Amino acid sequence: MADTIYKKIEVVGTSSESFAKAAAAAVKKAGESVHGMRWFEVAELRGRVDNGQVVEYQTTVRIGFHVD
C-alpha cells in the first residue's frame, strides 16, 4: 500500500456575517471544482471596514486534498 499524498491550495472566503461563515464559504466553493478534500486550516483572518463599521469578514484557508 502506497503512502497517501496531499496537495494544498489557499483560498479566501468572504461573509458579511462572520469569520466562520467566510471559512465555510471558501471550503464550499472550492469543493465545486476540487475533489478529494480532506482538511482545512485557517491561515488569516481580516475584514473590511466602511465608515467605522465592519462590513465584510475575510478568512484565508488552506485546503488539503488527496492526490490520486
Secondary structure, 3 states (H helix, E strand, C coil): CCCCCEEEEEEEEEECCCHHHHHHHHHHHHCCCCCCEEEEEEEEEEEEEECCEEEEEEEEEEEEEECC
